[in-house]
Amino acid sequence: MFKHETAFSRNIGWVTPDEQAQLRQARVAIAGLGGVGGAHLVTLSRLGIARFNISDFDRFELQNFNRQAGAMMSSIGHPKVDVLKCMALDINPESDIRTFPNGINPGNVAAFLEDVDIYVDSIDFFALDARRLLFAECYKRGIPAVTAAPLGMGVGFLYFAPKGMSFEEYFRFEGHPRQEQLARFIAGLAPKVLQRTYLVVPESVNFAEQRGPSTAMACDLCAGVTATEVLKILLGRGKARAAPWGIQFDAYRQKLSFTWRPWGNANPIQQLMLMFIRAQLKR
């Protein structure tokens, strides 16, 4: 017999009973249920959050096994949104989960963000159009939004507050071709590029084929950092540093870095970083 209070009782101490009840009533939107997205849903479900809007149009494949929470022999060929919904319901059968199996587009973004208290970004790195759409809609609706990038064996984290710097103001994509937008996304996610020094097979990064290396450790770190920040934002506890502040933690190098980039990618330091990234992409 499932009982919510018992299932999540070990959270009490780090949160109060009243806060646990507050988390239970919050609704979180997660777009993308691959490496980081699946880990987000599982971790937030174990935190006791019981209302989700989730989206993904993809199915599980063998090459997902190294990092994706829902990737198993039993799930090959199955829609990610269905597999992860079942996993979340196995953790909490009382969860209210709305699914969007066709991805996010201008026609359904409003429905996807309906009743949402916070948006957790986890769509594919290369899906810039959908990402820009989601963050713009969150900003318009006053919904806090977070993104965590799995970088090597670490995480890069950004929080966009409803009345703070917007996603577009930070990354400054407008008017630039796709290759430049990707360069700007990399620069904004990881201003310190802590992961660069231990990439031992550089040719594994191929922007033309839209692929790159990944690790389960990075995805799990993303989920831990994100769930902690989601807790703080939803409960109004602690300090949540919004953009232009950024966080990057690299477990391999055992380094934690906080960055502050006023004007985002227009910052002079970021302009130097962009010159370096453009040169690397040309190679």
Backbone as JSON, one array per atom type, in Angstrom:
{
  "sequence": "MFKHETAFSRNIGWVTPDEQAQLRQARVAIAGLGGVGGAHLVTLSRLGIARFNISDFDRFELQNFNRQAGAMMSSIGHPKVDVLKCMALDINPESDIRTFPNGINPGNVAAFLEDVDIYVDSIDFFALDARRLLFAECYKRGIPAVTAAPLGMGVGFLYFAPKGMSFEEYFRFEGHPRQEQLARFIAGLAPKVLQRTYLVVPESVNFAEQRGPSTAMACDLCAGVTATEVLKILLGRGKARAAPWGIQFDAYRQKLSFTWRPWGNANPIQQLMLMFIRAQLKR",
  "N": [[0.85, -1.2, 0.0], [0.7, 2.12, -1.0], [1.84, 5.07, 0.57], [2.1, 8.43, 0.68], [3.31, 10.12, 2.64], [4.91, 8.36, 4.08], [6.56, 7.29, 2.07], [8.21, 9.44, 1.37], [9.31, 10.26, 3.7], [11.93, 10.32, 4.61], [12.98, 12.59, 3.57], [12.34, 14.54, 5.32], [13.65, 16.77, 7.61], [15.73, 17.78, 6.12], [13.9, 19.16, 4.71], [10.91, 20.7, 5.92], [7.83, 19.22, 7.24], [5.68, 20.77, 6.25], [6.91, 22.03, 4.07], [7.48, 19.8, 2.51], [4.9, 19.07, 1.81], [4.28, 21.29, 0.3], [6.04, 20.99, -1.88], [4.94, 18.72, -2.95], [2.65, 19.68, -4.17], [3.56, 21.27, -6.21], [4.06, 22.01, -9.7], [6.07, 20.8, -12.23], [7.66, 21.4, -15.3], [9.26, 19.46, -17.73], [11.19, 19.35, -20.49], [12.37, 17.13, -22.81], [13.67, 13.97, -22.33], [15.95, 12.45, -22.19], [19.33, 11.96, -21.52], [19.86, 13.93, -19.33], [17.22, 14.71, -18.8], [15.64, 12.42, -18.09], [16.93, 11.71, -15.71], [16.39, 14.01, -14.23], [13.57, 13.83, -13.91], [13.26, 11.46, -12.41], [14.77, 12.08, -10.08], [13.47, 14.4, -9.1], [10.97, 13.32, -8.65], [11.57, 11.6, -6.54], [12.13, 13.49, -4.69], [9.66, 14.16, -3.92], [7.97, 15.69, -5.42], [5.01, 15.79, -7.28], [3.64, 16.45, -9.55], [3.78, 16.82, -12.95], [4.64, 18.08, -16.2], [5.64, 16.6, -19.07], [7.83, 16.09, -21.88], [8.83, 14.54, -24.92], [9.86, 13.41, -28.1], [11.21, 11.22, -28.95], [12.53, 7.8, -29.2], [13.88, 5.09, -27.23], [17.21, 3.91, -27.78], [20.0, 1.69, -28.42], [22.42, 3.13, -28.21], [21.89, 4.92, -26.22], [22.43, 3.84, -23.77], [24.66, 4.43, -22.13], [24.12, 6.59, -20.5], [21.41, 7.37, -20.09], [18.58, 7.45, -18.02], [16.25, 5.94, -18.5], [17.01, 4.06, -20.34], [17.13, 0.81, -21.2], [17.33, -2.75, -21.82], [14.73, -3.62, -21.94], [13.4, -1.37, -22.76], [14.11, -0.56, -25.28], [13.28, 0.87, -28.35], [10.91, 1.86, -27.41], [8.77, 4.68, -26.71], [10.29, 7.48, -25.18], [8.9, 9.21, -23.5], [6.79, 7.64, -22.56], [8.09, 5.54, -21.21], [9.5, 6.91, -19.18], [7.41, 8.12, -17.83], [6.17, 5.88, -16.73], [8.23, 5.04, -15.02], [8.31, 7.19, -13.2], [5.76, 6.96, -12.1], [6.02, 4.51, -10.88], [7.6, 5.21, -8.76], [6.0, 7.09, -7.47], [2.82, 6.44, -7.37], [0.69, 8.15, -7.2], [1.18, 10.36, -8.68], [0.53, 13.12, -10.88], [0.78, 13.26, -14.16], [1.28, 14.9, -17.1], [1.59, 14.28, -20.51], [3.53, 15.05, -23.42], [3.97, 13.91, -26.31], [4.96, 14.62, -28.81], [7.01, 16.42, -28.87], [8.0, 19.91, -28.42], [6.46, 22.77, -29.73], [5.42, 25.82, -31.47], [2.66, 25.51, -31.46], [1.9, 24.01, -29.2], [3.22, 24.91, -26.97], [2.12, 26.66, -25.08], [0.18, 25.1, -23.8], [1.88, 23.18, -22.72], [3.22, 24.61, -20.76], [1.24, 25.29, -19.04], [-0.11, 25.96, -15.85], [2.35, 25.61, -14.65], [5.01, 25.71, -12.28], [7.77, 25.85, -12.39], [10.23, 25.59, -14.94], [12.22, 23.02, -16.25], [14.89, 22.66, -18.2], [15.9, 20.31, -20.61], [16.27, 19.48, -23.18], [17.68, 18.3, -26.31], [21.06, 19.26, -26.99], [21.46, 20.45, -29.52], [19.0, 21.4, -30.29], [18.14, 24.19, -30.72], [16.11, 25.98, -31.58], [13.68, 25.08, -30.44], [14.4, 25.27, -27.78], [14.86, 28.04, -27.47], [12.28, 28.96, -27.95], [10.87, 27.86, -25.73], [12.16, 29.07, -23.49], [11.63, 31.76, -24.03], [8.84, 31.81, -23.83], [8.52, 31.08, -21.16], [9.68, 33.32, -19.93], [7.92, 35.31, -20.72], [5.64, 34.5, -19.37], [6.4, 34.67, -16.76], [7.63, 32.5, -15.5], [9.97, 30.77, -13.61], [13.04, 29.43, -14.87], [15.33, 26.8, -15.51], [18.5, 25.45, -16.56], [20.66, 22.71, -17.05], [23.73, 21.63, -18.07], [25.32, 18.69, -19.18], [28.62, 18.36, -18.94], [31.43, 16.94, -19.98], [32.66, 15.36, -17.28], [31.12, 16.7, -15.49], [29.05, 19.56, -14.59], [27.28, 22.3, -15.97], [25.47, 25.05, -14.92], [22.58, 27.14, -15.17], [20.33, 29.67, -14.14], [17.35, 31.26, -14.89], [15.68, 33.92, -13.83], [12.3, 35.11, -13.29], [12.13, 37.97, -13.38], [14.62, 38.73, -14.04], [17.69, 38.7, -15.99], [17.03, 37.7, -19.31], [16.91, 34.6, -21.19], [17.55, 35.09, -23.91], [18.79, 37.57, -23.71], [21.08, 36.87, -22.37], [22.41, 34.82, -23.93], [22.3, 35.87, -26.55], [21.47, 35.21, -29.29], [20.05, 36.2, -31.46], [19.79, 37.08, -34.88], [22.04, 35.75, -35.75], [23.78, 33.16, -37.61], [23.22, 29.55, -37.57], [25.58, 28.06, -36.8], [27.06, 29.95, -35.43], [25.28, 30.47, -33.38], [25.37, 28.04, -31.99], [28.01, 28.15, -31.09], [27.79, 30.32, -29.37], [26.04, 29.26, -27.52], [27.57, 27.24, -26.32], [29.62, 28.83, -25.19], [28.18, 30.35, -23.35], [27.1, 28.42, -21.63], [29.32, 27.21, -20.43], [31.47, 29.09, -19.35], [34.02, 28.83, -18.23], [35.02, 26.5, -19.3], [35.86, 24.02, -18.12], [35.97, 21.32, -18.66], [37.48, 20.9, -20.93], [40.2, 20.16, -20.84], [40.53, 17.41, -20.5], [39.48, 16.0, -22.61], [39.99, 13.35, -24.47], [39.65, 12.23, -26.94], [39.32, 14.13, -29.37], [38.04, 14.13, -31.88], [35.63, 12.94, -31.42], [33.75, 14.84, -30.97], [31.48, 16.17, -33.04], [30.05, 18.52, -34.79], [28.81, 18.77, -37.23], [27.54, 16.34, -37.59], [25.96, 16.42, -35.44], [26.64, 15.34, -32.82], [28.23, 14.2, -29.79], [30.52, 13.28, -27.12], [29.5, 11.75, -23.97], [28.65, 11.33, -20.47], [27.39, 9.25, -17.81], [27.88, 10.16, -15.28], [27.97, 12.94, -15.49], [25.31, 13.49, -16.19], [23.97, 12.64, -13.88], [25.05, 14.41, -12.0], [24.01, 16.78, -13.02], [21.29, 16.36, -12.47], [21.29, 16.29, -9.66], [22.26, 18.86, -8.92], [20.33, 20.45, -10.19], [17.86, 19.62, -9.01], [18.3, 20.45, -6.4], [18.45, 23.26, -6.73], [15.88, 23.69, -7.78], [14.33, 22.98, -5.57], [15.11, 25.06, -3.79], [14.19, 27.32, -5.17], [11.41, 26.85, -5.47], [10.61, 26.7, -2.79], [11.5, 29.06, -1.82], [13.88, 29.28, -0.42], [17.21, 29.84, 0.74], [19.98, 30.97, -1.35], [19.58, 31.64, -4.68], [21.38, 31.97, -7.44], [20.88, 33.94, -10.15], [21.1, 34.25, -13.78], [23.05, 37.01, -14.86], [24.8, 35.24, -13.48], [26.55, 32.15, -13.3], [27.14, 28.63, -12.83], [29.69, 26.22, -12.71], [30.65, 22.96, -12.16], [33.19, 20.61, -11.99], [33.72, 17.32, -11.64], [35.8, 15.6, -12.31], [38.08, 17.23, -12.44], [37.85, 18.28, -9.98], [36.89, 20.86, -9.4], [35.17, 23.88, -8.7], [33.39, 26.5, -10.08], [32.24, 29.8, -10.1], [30.69, 32.05, -12.23], [30.35, 35.39, -13.44], [28.75, 37.23, -15.73], [28.0, 40.04, -16.85], [25.88, 41.46, -19.33], [25.96, 39.1, -20.68], [26.81, 37.12, -23.45], [27.8, 39.32, -24.72], [29.65, 40.36, -23.13], [33.04, 41.41, -22.67], [34.9, 39.39, -21.88], [33.55, 37.11, -22.64], [33.5, 37.52, -25.36], [36.12, 37.05, -26.08], [36.23, 34.35, -25.41], [34.42, 33.36, -27.3], [35.83, 33.79, -29.68], [37.82, 31.86, -29.39], [36.26, 29.49, -29.36], [35.03, 29.57, -31.87], [37.24, 29.19, -33.51], [37.93, 26.59, -32.78], [35.68, 25.2, -33.69], [35.89, 25.53, -36.44], [37.94, 23.82, -37.02]],
  "CA": [[0.0, 0.0, 0.0], [1.5, 3.34, -1.07], [1.46, 6.21, 1.4], [3.03, 9.5, 0.31], [4.06, 10.61, 3.81], [5.93, 7.36, 4.42], [7.49, 7.15, 0.96], [9.15, 10.56, 1.31], [9.55, 10.68, 5.08], [13.35, 10.55, 4.86], [13.32, 13.97, 3.17], [12.08, 15.42, 6.46], [14.91, 17.09, 8.28], [16.26, 18.75, 5.15], [12.73, 20.01, 4.5], [9.9, 20.52, 6.96], [6.62, 18.57, 6.71], [4.92, 21.73, 5.46], [7.62, 22.21, 2.81], [7.28, 18.59, 1.72], [3.55, 19.19, 1.26], [4.36, 22.32, -0.74], [6.69, 20.38, -3.04], [3.99, 17.75, -3.51], [1.65, 20.4, -4.95], [4.2, 22.03, -7.29], [4.07, 21.38, -11.03], [7.34, 21.02, -12.92], [7.7, 21.02, -16.71], [10.56, 18.96, -18.18], [11.22, 19.07, -21.92], [13.52, 16.28, -23.09], [13.73, 12.91, -21.32], [17.12, 11.64, -22.47], [20.34, 11.86, -20.48], [19.58, 14.71, -18.13], [15.8, 14.8, -18.53], [15.19, 11.26, -17.33], [17.48, 11.82, -14.35], [15.62, 15.07, -13.57], [12.24, 13.35, -13.52], [13.42, 10.48, -11.32], [15.25, 12.76, -8.87], [12.42, 15.28, -8.59], [9.91, 12.45, -8.12], [12.01, 11.13, -5.22], [12.04, 14.64, -3.79], [8.27, 14.23, -3.48], [7.16, 16.44, -6.36], [4.06, 14.81, -7.79], [2.91, 16.97, -10.71], [4.74, 17.08, -14.02], [4.38, 18.12, -17.64], [6.87, 16.07, -19.65], [7.79, 16.02, -23.33], [9.92, 13.99, -25.73], [9.31, 12.74, -29.27], [12.17, 10.19, -29.35], [12.44, 6.46, -28.64], [15.16, 4.62, -26.71], [18.05, 3.11, -28.65], [21.14, 1.1, -27.71], [23.45, 4.13, -27.93], [21.48, 5.71, -25.06], [22.66, 3.07, -22.55], [25.75, 4.9, -21.27], [23.82, 7.77, -19.69], [20.0, 7.73, -19.95], [17.94, 6.71, -16.92], [15.23, 5.01, -18.97], [17.54, 3.19, -21.4], [17.35, -0.57, -20.76], [16.96, -3.7, -22.86], [13.27, -3.7, -22.01], [12.8, -0.13, -23.26], [14.56, -0.27, -26.65], [12.19, 1.05, -29.3], [9.73, 2.43, -26.75], [8.83, 6.14, -26.56], [10.89, 7.9, -23.92], [7.91, 9.83, -22.63], [6.0, 6.57, -21.92], [8.95, 4.82, -20.28], [9.8, 7.75, -18.0], [6.17, 8.28, -17.07], [6.01, 4.65, -15.94], [9.23, 5.06, -13.95], [7.87, 8.15, -12.18], [4.59, 6.4, -11.42], [6.51, 3.44, -10.01], [8.09, 5.88, -7.55], [4.85, 7.71, -6.81], [1.64, 6.13, -8.19], [-0.3, 9.23, -7.1], [1.63, 11.49, -9.49], [-0.28, 13.62, -11.99], [1.78, 13.49, -15.21], [0.75, 15.22, -18.42], [2.64, 13.96, -21.48], [3.54, 15.72, -24.73], [4.84, 12.96, -27.02], [5.39, 15.11, -30.12], [7.95, 17.52, -28.7], [7.44, 21.23, -28.15], [6.4, 23.64, -30.9], [4.58, 26.98, -31.19], [1.26, 25.14, -31.29], [1.58, 23.37, -27.92], [4.06, 25.39, -25.87], [1.27, 27.26, -24.05], [-0.4, 23.99, -23.03], [2.96, 22.53, -21.99], [3.59, 25.43, -19.6], [0.05, 25.63, -18.25], [-0.09, 25.63, -14.41], [3.71, 25.22, -14.27], [5.69, 26.55, -11.3], [9.16, 26.0, -12.81], [10.59, 24.82, -16.12], [13.53, 22.39, -16.22], [15.29, 22.44, -19.59], [16.78, 19.16, -20.82], [16.19, 19.03, -24.56], [18.96, 18.05, -26.95], [21.94, 20.42, -27.12], [21.37, 21.07, -30.84], [17.62, 21.84, -30.54], [18.13, 25.59, -30.27], [14.84, 26.66, -31.86], [12.72, 24.69, -29.4], [14.89, 25.81, -26.51], [14.59, 29.49, -27.46], [10.83, 29.09, -27.82], [10.48, 27.55, -24.36], [12.63, 30.09, -22.55], [10.91, 33.0, -24.3], [7.5, 31.67, -23.29], [8.66, 31.14, -19.7], [9.94, 34.71, -19.53], [6.67, 36.05, -20.93], [4.67, 34.07, -18.37], [6.95, 34.83, -15.41], [7.95, 31.18, -14.95], [11.41, 30.54, -13.46], [13.52, 28.37, -15.76], [16.72, 26.4, -15.23], [19.09, 24.5, -17.48], [21.9, 22.11, -16.57], [24.39, 20.97, -19.19], [26.32, 17.68, -18.82], [29.87, 18.77, -19.6], [32.49, 16.02, -19.58], [32.26, 14.67, -16.06], [30.68, 17.79, -14.63], [27.78, 20.2, -14.89], [27.17, 23.75, -16.06], [24.09, 25.35, -14.51], [22.11, 28.51, -15.29], [18.96, 29.93, -13.67], [16.78, 32.49, -15.45], [14.62, 34.36, -12.95], [11.23, 35.79, -14.03], [12.35, 39.41, -13.57], [16.05, 38.93, -14.24], [18.17, 38.63, -17.37], [16.37, 36.64, -20.05], [17.73, 33.64, -21.93], [18.04, 35.75, -25.11], [19.73, 38.63, -23.32], [22.31, 36.24, -21.93], [23.1, 34.12, -25.01], [22.37, 36.78, -27.7], [21.42, 34.43, -30.53], [19.29, 36.87, -32.52], [20.49, 37.61, -36.04], [23.26, 34.99, -36.05], [23.55, 31.85, -38.23], [23.15, 28.43, -36.62], [26.89, 27.7, -36.28], [27.42, 30.97, -34.43], [24.39, 30.26, -32.23], [25.92, 26.92, -31.23], [29.2, 28.66, -30.42], [27.33, 31.17, -28.27], [25.45, 28.41, -26.5], [28.69, 26.63, -25.6], [30.3, 29.86, -24.4], [27.33, 30.76, -22.23], [26.91, 27.31, -20.69], [30.56, 26.84, -19.74], [32.45, 30.16, -19.56], [35.35, 28.41, -17.78], [35.39, 25.35, -20.12], [36.68, 23.17, -17.25], [36.04, 19.96, -19.19], [38.25, 20.84, -22.17], [41.56, 19.64, -20.7], [40.62, 15.95, -20.46], [38.87, 15.39, -23.79], [41.12, 12.57, -25.02], [39.37, 11.9, -28.35], [38.67, 15.35, -29.86], [37.21, 13.88, -33.05], [34.32, 12.46, -30.99], [32.86, 15.99, -31.05], [31.22, 16.4, -34.45], [28.87, 19.37, -34.88], [28.13, 18.51, -38.51], [26.68, 15.17, -37.37], [25.22, 16.71, -34.21], [26.91, 14.34, -31.8], [29.39, 14.43, -28.94], [30.62, 12.29, -26.04], [28.7, 12.02, -22.78], [28.85, 10.4, -19.36], [26.3, 9.17, -16.85], [28.22, 10.97, -14.1], [27.56, 14.32, -15.76], [23.85, 13.55, -16.12], [23.56, 12.53, -12.47], [25.41, 15.67, -11.37], [23.0, 17.74, -13.47], [20.04, 16.11, -11.74], [21.46, 16.67, -8.26], [22.34, 20.32, -8.83], [19.06, 21.03, -10.6], [16.84, 19.36, -7.99], [18.59, 21.33, -5.25], [18.04, 24.62, -7.08], [14.43, 23.69, -7.88], [13.84, 23.03, -4.18], [15.32, 26.4, -3.25], [13.33, 28.29, -5.87], [10.0, 26.58, -5.14], [10.36, 26.95, -1.38], [11.99, 30.39, -1.45], [14.92, 29.07, 0.59], [18.59, 29.93, 0.3], [20.33, 31.91, -2.4], [19.61, 31.1, -6.04], [22.04, 32.98, -8.27], [20.31, 33.95, -11.5], [21.92, 34.83, -14.84], [24.26, 36.54, -15.53], [25.61, 34.3, -12.72], [26.55, 30.78, -13.75], [27.9, 27.69, -12.0], [30.21, 25.01, -13.34], [31.39, 22.07, -11.28], [33.78, 19.5, -12.71], [34.14, 16.3, -10.67], [37.09, 15.04, -12.72], [39.13, 18.17, -12.05], [37.56, 18.69, -8.6], [36.87, 22.32, -9.41], [33.9, 24.58, -8.7], [33.6, 27.85, -10.59], [31.11, 30.7, -10.27], [31.01, 33.1, -13.2], [29.43, 36.54, -13.51], [28.96, 37.79, -17.06], [27.06, 41.1, -17.24], [25.66, 41.52, -20.78], [26.02, 37.77, -21.27], [27.83, 36.89, -24.46], [28.36, 40.59, -25.16], [30.73, 40.68, -22.2], [34.36, 41.29, -23.32], [35.51, 38.09, -21.6], [32.86, 36.14, -23.47], [33.9, 37.74, -26.74], [37.38, 36.31, -26.25], [35.88, 32.93, -25.39], [33.79, 33.05, -28.57], [36.89, 33.7, -30.68], [38.46, 30.56, -29.21], [35.32, 28.44, -29.73], [34.88, 29.61, -33.33], [38.44, 28.58, -34.1], [37.84, 25.15, -32.56], [34.63, 24.65, -34.54], [36.39, 25.52, -37.81], [38.8, 22.65, -37.16]],
  "C": [[0.89, 1.25, 0.0], [0.93, 4.41, -0.15], [2.51, 7.29, 1.2], [3.9, 9.93, 1.48], [5.17, 9.65, 4.2], [7.0, 7.27, 3.33], [8.56, 8.23, 0.95], [9.51, 11.1, 2.7], [11.02, 10.98, 5.35], [13.84, 11.89, 4.31], [13.19, 14.93, 4.35], [13.34, 15.55, 7.31], [15.64, 18.1, 7.42], [15.15, 19.65, 4.64], [11.77, 19.75, 5.65], [8.71, 19.76, 6.38], [5.78, 19.5, 5.85], [5.58, 21.97, 4.1], [7.47, 20.99, 1.92], [5.9, 18.6, 1.08], [3.51, 20.22, 0.14], [4.99, 21.77, -2.02], [5.73, 19.41, -3.74], [3.0, 18.43, -4.45], [2.25, 21.16, -6.13], [4.11, 21.26, -8.6], [5.34, 21.8, -11.76], [7.22, 20.56, -14.36], [9.12, 20.59, -17.06], [10.44, 18.63, -19.66], [12.5, 18.33, -22.25], [13.7, 15.26, -21.98], [14.86, 11.94, -21.6], [18.06, 11.59, -21.3], [20.0, 12.62, -19.22], [18.09, 14.7, -17.79], [15.24, 13.63, -17.73], [15.67, 11.3, -15.9], [16.75, 12.91, -13.57], [14.29, 14.53, -13.06], [12.32, 12.37, -12.36], [13.81, 11.18, -10.02], [14.17, 13.64, -8.26], [11.23, 14.48, -8.05], [10.29, 11.95, -6.73], [12.07, 12.27, -4.21], [10.61, 14.82, -3.28], [7.4, 15.11, -4.35], [6.28, 15.45, -7.12], [3.26, 15.3, -9.0], [3.93, 17.38, -11.78], [4.06, 17.24, -15.37], [5.67, 17.69, -18.3], [6.72, 15.91, -21.16], [9.04, 15.37, -23.9], [9.29, 13.26, -26.9], [10.15, 11.52, -29.68], [11.85, 8.85, -28.69], [13.83, 6.01, -28.18], [15.87, 3.72, -27.71], [19.27, 2.63, -27.85], [22.2, 2.13, -27.35], [23.08, 5.08, -26.78], [21.94, 5.09, -23.74], [23.7, 3.67, -21.62], [25.32, 5.99, -20.31], [22.34, 7.98, -19.37], [19.26, 6.83, -18.97], [16.95, 5.66, -17.41], [15.72, 4.02, -20.0], [17.91, 1.83, -20.84], [16.96, -1.51, -21.9], [15.45, -3.74, -23.05], [12.63, -2.46, -22.64], [13.23, 0.23, -24.68], [13.35, -0.21, -27.59], [10.94, 1.67, -28.72], [9.87, 3.95, -26.62], [9.37, 6.54, -25.19], [9.86, 8.47, -22.97], [7.07, 8.77, -21.9], [6.83, 5.84, -20.87], [9.19, 5.62, -19.02], [8.55, 8.02, -17.18], [5.95, 7.07, -16.18], [7.0, 4.61, -14.77], [8.81, 6.0, -12.83], [6.67, 7.62, -11.4], [4.95, 5.21, -10.54], [7.05, 4.0, -8.69], [6.93, 6.44, -6.76], [3.61, 7.49, -7.68], [0.55, 7.19, -8.12], [0.07, 10.43, -7.96], [0.64, 11.82, -10.6], [0.71, 14.04, -13.09], [1.09, 13.71, -16.55], [1.86, 15.02, -19.45], [2.41, 14.69, -22.81], [4.49, 14.93, -25.62], [5.35, 13.43, -28.38], [6.38, 16.26, -30.02], [7.23, 18.83, -28.47], [7.55, 22.09, -29.4], [5.49, 24.82, -30.58], [3.12, 26.64, -30.93], [0.92, 24.55, -29.94], [2.36, 23.92, -26.73], [3.23, 26.01, -24.75], [0.65, 26.17, -23.17], [0.66, 23.3, -22.19], [3.3, 23.29, -20.72], [2.4, 25.82, -18.73], [0.18, 25.1, -16.82], [1.31, 25.32, -13.88], [4.33, 26.23, -13.31], [7.15, 26.79, -11.65], [9.39, 25.11, -14.02], [12.02, 24.32, -15.99], [13.9, 21.99, -17.65], [16.23, 21.24, -19.7], [16.65, 18.62, -22.24], [17.59, 18.94, -25.16], [19.75, 19.34, -27.15], [21.7, 21.17, -28.42], [19.97, 21.62, -31.15], [17.43, 23.28, -30.09], [16.79, 26.28, -30.49], [13.81, 26.36, -30.79], [13.12, 25.27, -28.05], [14.59, 27.31, -26.4], [13.1, 29.76, -27.28], [10.38, 28.9, -26.37], [10.91, 28.64, -23.38], [11.92, 31.43, -22.78], [9.5, 32.96, -23.71], [7.52, 31.7, -21.76], [8.84, 32.58, -19.22], [8.67, 35.54, -19.65], [5.65, 35.74, -19.83], [5.15, 34.24, -16.94], [7.25, 33.52, -14.73], [9.46, 31.06, -14.8], [11.84, 29.34, -14.29], [14.98, 28.09, -15.48], [17.19, 25.45, -16.33], [20.41, 24.01, -16.91], [22.51, 21.3, -17.71], [25.39, 19.93, -18.69], [27.59, 17.92, -19.62], [31.0, 17.87, -19.13], [32.04, 15.16, -18.44], [31.86, 15.71, -15.02], [29.38, 18.38, -15.12], [27.97, 21.71, -15.0], [25.73, 24.12, -15.83], [23.78, 26.83, -14.65], [20.65, 28.59, -14.83], [18.51, 31.27, -14.25], [15.54, 32.86, -14.64], [13.57, 35.14, -13.74], [11.48, 37.26, -14.3], [13.83, 39.74, -13.76], [16.42, 38.96, -15.71], [17.5, 37.46, -18.08], [17.39, 35.74, -20.73], [18.34, 34.3, -23.16], [19.04, 36.85, -24.79], [21.09, 38.05, -22.93], [23.08, 35.64, -23.11], [23.26, 34.96, -26.28], [22.49, 36.02, -29.03], [20.9, 35.23, -31.73], [20.19, 37.41, -33.64], [21.73, 36.85, -36.45], [22.92, 33.66, -36.71], [23.68, 30.73, -37.21], [24.51, 28.09, -36.01], [27.33, 28.68, -35.2], [26.54, 30.83, -33.19], [24.91, 29.12, -31.36], [27.17, 27.34, -30.47], [28.81, 29.49, -29.21], [26.7, 30.35, -27.14], [26.53, 27.74, -25.66], [29.35, 27.64, -24.67], [29.48, 30.25, -23.18], [27.14, 29.69, -21.19], [28.14, 27.06, -19.82], [31.63, 27.91, -19.96], [33.87, 29.78, -19.16], [35.89, 27.2, -18.55], [36.27, 24.37, -19.32], [36.9, 21.78, -17.84], [37.01, 19.82, -20.36], [39.56, 20.09, -22.01], [41.65, 18.12, -20.7], [39.8, 15.27, -21.57], [39.97, 14.66, -24.57], [40.9, 12.12, -26.47], [38.62, 13.09, -28.96], [37.72, 15.1, -31.03], [35.83, 13.3, -32.69], [33.29, 13.58, -30.96], [32.69, 16.34, -32.53], [29.92, 17.19, -34.59], [28.11, 19.12, -36.17], [27.16, 17.35, -38.37], [25.85, 15.29, -36.1], [25.39, 15.61, -33.16], [28.16, 14.73, -31.01], [29.4, 13.4, -27.82], [29.82, 12.71, -24.82], [29.03, 11.0, -21.7], [27.63, 10.4, -18.44], [26.58, 10.03, -15.63], [27.76, 12.41, -14.28], [26.05, 14.47, -15.65], [23.35, 13.49, -14.68], [23.91, 13.81, -11.7], [24.41, 16.76, -11.75], [21.72, 17.6, -12.66], [20.15, 16.55, -10.29], [21.49, 18.18, -8.07], [20.99, 20.95, -9.14], [17.98, 20.83, -9.55], [17.04, 20.24, -6.77], [18.14, 22.75, -5.53], [16.52, 24.73, -7.23], [13.8, 23.76, -6.5], [13.95, 24.44, -3.62], [14.38, 27.43, -3.87], [11.87, 28.09, -5.49], [9.67, 26.95, -3.7], [10.82, 28.34, -0.94], [13.06, 30.33, -0.39], [16.3, 29.25, -0.01], [18.76, 30.91, -0.84], [20.38, 31.18, -3.73], [20.18, 32.18, -6.96], [21.55, 32.89, -9.71], [21.31, 34.55, -12.49], [21.88, 36.36, -14.69], [25.22, 35.7, -14.69], [25.48, 32.91, -13.33], [27.4, 29.93, -12.83], [28.43, 26.58, -12.9], [31.01, 24.23, -12.31], [31.9, 20.91, -12.1], [34.34, 18.49, -11.71], [35.51, 15.74, -11.02], [38.24, 15.94, -12.26], [38.96, 18.68, -10.62], [37.6, 20.21, -8.48], [35.42, 22.82, -9.46], [34.16, 26.02, -9.11], [32.27, 28.59, -10.66], [31.54, 31.79, -11.26], [29.94, 34.18, -13.17], [29.73, 37.26, -14.82], [27.88, 38.81, -17.39], [27.05, 41.24, -18.76], [25.82, 40.16, -21.46], [27.14, 37.62, -22.27], [28.36, 38.18, -25.09], [29.48, 41.06, -24.24], [32.09, 40.51, -22.89], [35.04, 39.95, -23.09], [34.87, 37.01, -22.48], [33.22, 36.29, -24.95], [35.22, 37.03, -27.04], [37.13, 34.81, -26.28], [35.26, 32.51, -26.72], [34.81, 32.95, -29.69], [37.57, 32.35, -30.61], [37.54, 29.43, -29.71], [35.13, 28.42, -31.25], [36.05, 28.94, -34.02], [38.41, 27.07, -33.95], [36.8, 24.51, -33.48], [35.07, 24.57, -36.0], [37.28, 24.3, -38.07], [38.0, 21.38, -37.41]]
}
